[in-house]
Amino acid sequence: MARQKKKTVVSTLVTVVIVAAIIWMKYQETHDAKVREGSVRDESVVIKAPQKQEAKETSKLLSPVNLSSNRFEVLESCSLIDNRGNDGDSFHVKTSKGEEEVRLYFVDAPESAARRYGNGDTNYKRIAEQGASMGGLNQKQTTQVGVEAKVFTKKLLTARKFTIATTREKVYRSHRIYAYVIVKWEGQDRYLHELLVARGLGRIHTKPMTLPDNTSGSRQRDRLKKIENYAKSKNYGAWGIQ
């Protein structure tokens, strides 16, 4: 009888532990999802954003948008498709010709979460590279900048319809296409990749390209460096994290 009672107690304890572990895992998954979406913030990482009155100063540095090159296909009235894979510099969009997954030229926004994949690989090395090139940030700081970039991009792309200019160049061997994305910002058409750099939410990295007004890629990179230096001087985004 005593042995049977002991087995019952042990079985009950094991069940309690398993249930508690499942509840904790579900809580952690929900919490992590909220962190990636920006609805839960890490208060230990303070990220400075430009104030409203600073918008005019920032605007002086940004490129005017002129979609005059016949090299680009211009898709207007695009909208964002909600997808867990969306990030600050890569996202799913609905166009007049169907659905596309777009990757921005010139800019790389940090990963919004540290992940371990099913095959055992992780994105830790990529996050470390991103953090090193954006002021020497640690993993937590880097991913928080990634969250801010994701939230900023989503806010702009859901506020109103936007325009895509693309040559349909593929991103490596994937189905994604490189593109310039034009959004309304402070009442004017602006390039999303420049806005990310201006707010310290993306590094100048990845594929360069001639602008849709035939401005060379090298001249665009020079402008981006000026925009980045301005963001650094103002301690915006990654550049103000201690």
VMD Tcl script that draws the C-alpha trace (Angstrom):
set ca {
  {0.00 0.00 0.00}
  {2.84 2.38 0.94}
  {4.64 1.59 -2.29}
  {1.49 2.27 -4.34}
  {0.95 5.57 -2.51}
  {4.55 6.59 -3.21}
  {4.12 5.83 -6.93}
  {0.95 7.94 -6.99}
  {2.73 10.88 -5.37}
  {5.67 10.63 -7.78}
  {3.33 10.35 -10.77}
  {1.41 13.41 -9.61}
  {4.61 15.42 -9.15}
  {5.85 14.45 -12.60}
  {2.52 15.50 -14.12}
  {2.65 18.85 -12.29}
  {6.20 19.48 -13.51}
  {5.28 18.63 -17.12}
  {2.20 20.87 -17.04}
  {4.20 23.70 -15.48}
  {6.89 23.33 -18.16}
  {4.28 23.45 -20.94}
  {2.67 26.56 -19.43}
  {6.08 28.23 -19.12}
  {6.99 27.40 -22.71}
  {3.68 28.82 -23.98}
  {4.20 31.96 -21.90}
  {7.75 32.35 -23.21}
  {6.61 31.89 -26.82}
  {3.90 34.52 -26.37}
  {6.30 36.90 -24.64}
  {8.97 36.47 -27.32}
  {6.39 37.12 -30.04}
  {5.31 40.33 -28.30}
  {8.94 41.43 -27.98}
  {9.52 40.84 -31.71}
  {6.40 42.86 -32.54}
  {7.44 45.72 -30.26}
  {4.39 45.55 -27.97}
  {6.71 44.58 -25.10}
  {9.86 46.68 -24.79}
  {13.10 46.01 -22.99}
  {13.26 49.10 -20.79}
  {16.97 48.56 -20.13}
  {17.75 49.52 -23.75}
  {16.92 53.16 -24.44}
  {16.64 54.04 -28.14}
  {16.43 57.71 -29.05}
  {14.17 58.78 -31.92}
  {14.05 62.20 -33.65}
  {11.59 64.69 -32.24}
  {8.86 66.22 -34.41}
  {10.68 69.54 -34.68}
  {13.80 67.80 -36.01}
  {12.00 66.43 -39.08}
  {12.82 69.47 -41.26}
  {16.51 69.16 -40.46}
  {16.45 65.49 -41.39}
  {14.50 66.18 -44.59}
  {17.31 68.38 -45.94}
  {19.58 65.33 -46.06}
  {17.17 62.99 -47.86}
  {17.04 62.34 -51.60}
  {14.18 63.78 -53.63}
  {12.17 60.98 -55.24}
  {11.98 60.98 -59.02}
  {10.92 57.74 -60.70}
  {12.12 58.70 -64.17}
  {14.34 55.74 -65.07}
  {12.79 53.23 -67.47}
  {15.06 50.59 -65.96}
  {12.67 50.19 -63.03}
  {9.21 48.70 -62.84}
  {7.09 50.99 -60.67}
  {4.28 49.41 -58.65}
  {1.96 51.91 -57.00}
  {-0.72 51.55 -54.32}
  {1.05 48.64 -52.63}
  {0.06 47.42 -49.17}
  {1.77 45.43 -46.43}
  {0.80 41.80 -45.91}
  {0.94 40.73 -42.28}
  {3.55 37.99 -42.03}
  {5.70 36.76 -39.14}
  {8.72 36.98 -41.45}
  {8.39 40.74 -41.94}
  {11.28 42.80 -40.63}
  {12.68 46.30 -40.87}
  {14.25 45.76 -44.29}
  {12.35 42.77 -45.71}
  {8.60 42.22 -45.88}
  {5.67 40.80 -47.82}
  {3.61 43.16 -49.94}
  {0.51 43.07 -52.08}
  {0.85 44.76 -55.46}
  {-1.35 45.17 -58.51}
  {0.43 42.14 -59.99}
  {0.19 39.85 -56.97}
  {2.21 39.20 -53.83}
  {5.94 39.85 -53.48}
  {8.55 39.56 -50.76}
  {10.71 42.66 -50.97}
  {14.25 43.31 -49.70}
  {15.48 46.90 -49.51}
  {18.56 48.05 -51.37}
  {21.52 49.49 -49.43}
  {20.34 48.98 -45.85}
  {20.44 46.14 -43.34}
  {18.23 46.46 -40.26}
  {19.31 44.23 -37.34}
  {17.59 40.96 -36.57}
  {14.61 41.51 -34.25}
  {15.28 38.36 -32.20}
  {18.03 35.84 -31.54}
  {16.93 32.51 -32.98}
  {18.00 28.88 -33.03}
  {16.69 26.99 -36.06}
  {15.53 23.43 -36.38}
  {18.79 22.27 -37.96}
  {20.81 23.64 -35.04}
  {22.00 26.81 -36.81}
  {21.53 30.23 -35.21}
  {21.56 33.87 -36.28}
  {23.92 34.82 -33.44}
  {26.91 35.47 -35.72}
  {24.86 37.77 -37.95}
  {23.58 39.69 -34.93}
  {27.14 40.05 -33.63}
  {28.27 41.44 -37.01}
  {25.36 43.88 -37.07}
  {26.03 45.04 -33.52}
  {29.74 45.48 -34.17}
  {29.09 47.69 -37.21}
  {26.51 49.80 -35.36}
  {28.60 51.03 -32.47}
  {29.66 47.80 -30.76}
  {26.27 46.72 -29.44}
  {25.68 43.47 -27.58}
  {23.09 40.92 -28.69}
  {20.22 42.33 -26.62}
  {20.90 45.90 -27.72}
  {21.20 44.88 -31.37}
  {17.93 42.95 -31.45}
  {16.14 45.84 -29.72}
  {17.28 48.12 -32.55}
  {15.93 45.47 -34.91}
  {12.57 45.57 -33.12}
  {12.48 49.37 -33.43}
  {13.27 49.12 -37.16}
  {10.51 46.56 -37.62}
  {7.98 48.70 -35.75}
  {9.00 51.85 -37.66}
  {8.71 50.13 -41.05}
  {5.36 48.53 -40.19}
  {3.97 51.86 -39.01}
  {4.92 53.59 -42.27}
  {3.71 50.78 -44.52}
  {0.35 50.40 -42.80}
  {-0.38 54.13 -42.55}
  {-1.17 54.41 -46.27}
  {-0.42 52.85 -49.66}
  {3.19 52.95 -50.83}
  {5.20 52.57 -54.04}
  {7.82 50.01 -55.06}
  {10.49 50.52 -57.72}
  {12.23 47.31 -58.75}
  {14.22 45.68 -61.53}
  {13.09 42.31 -60.11}
  {16.65 41.39 -59.28}
  {16.59 38.32 -57.01}
  {18.12 38.29 -53.54}
  {20.79 35.60 -53.88}
  {18.91 32.45 -54.91}
  {15.71 33.19 -53.04}
  {12.27 34.25 -54.28}
  {12.69 37.72 -52.74}
  {13.32 40.73 -54.96}
  {15.42 43.82 -54.29}
  {13.52 47.08 -54.44}
  {13.33 50.71 -53.44}
  {10.27 51.46 -51.33}
  {8.81 54.96 -51.42}
  {6.63 56.10 -48.50}
  {4.96 59.30 -47.40}
  {6.93 60.94 -44.60}
  {6.21 64.44 -43.33}
  {4.03 65.02 -46.39}
  {6.71 64.10 -48.94}
  {7.74 61.01 -50.87}
  {10.84 59.49 -49.28}
  {12.93 56.34 -49.64}
  {12.43 53.94 -46.76}
  {16.07 52.83 -46.70}
  {17.22 56.44 -46.17}
  {14.74 56.93 -43.34}
  {16.02 53.81 -41.57}
  {19.59 55.10 -41.77}
  {18.49 58.60 -40.67}
  {16.95 57.13 -37.51}
  {19.92 54.89 -36.72}
  {17.87 51.76 -37.31}
  {19.87 50.26 -40.16}
  {23.45 49.97 -41.31}
  {24.66 50.81 -44.81}
  {25.11 47.32 -46.13}
  {23.98 44.76 -48.72}
  {23.17 45.40 -52.39}
  {23.82 48.89 -53.85}
  {21.89 50.10 -56.87}
  {21.33 53.12 -59.11}
  {18.38 55.19 -57.90}
  {15.22 55.38 -60.03}
  {16.29 58.87 -61.16}
  {19.60 57.44 -62.48}
  {21.69 58.73 -59.54}
  {24.63 56.34 -59.36}
  {24.98 53.82 -56.57}
  {28.24 55.43 -55.43}
  {26.61 58.84 -55.10}
  {23.73 57.31 -53.17}
  {26.20 55.61 -50.81}
  {27.93 58.95 -50.24}
  {24.59 60.52 -49.34}
  {23.81 57.64 -47.00}
  {27.13 58.18 -45.22}
  {26.18 61.83 -44.63}
  {22.78 60.74 -43.34}
  {24.42 58.18 -41.07}
  {26.90 60.72 -39.71}
  {23.99 63.02 -38.92}
  {22.22 60.20 -37.05}
  {25.42 59.54 -35.11}
  {25.77 63.22 -34.18}
  {22.19 63.16 -32.83}
  {22.59 59.82 -31.05}
  {19.60 58.38 -32.90}
  {18.80 54.69 -32.75}
  {21.79 52.41 -32.35}
  {24.19 55.33 -32.15}
  {22.84 56.56 -28.81}
  {22.87 53.26 -26.92}
  {25.43 53.16 -24.11}
}
mol new
graphics top color blue
foreach p $ca { graphics top sphere $p radius 0.5 }
foreach p [lrange $ca 0 end-1] q [lrange $ca 1 end] { graphics top cylinder $p $q radius 0.2 }
display resetview
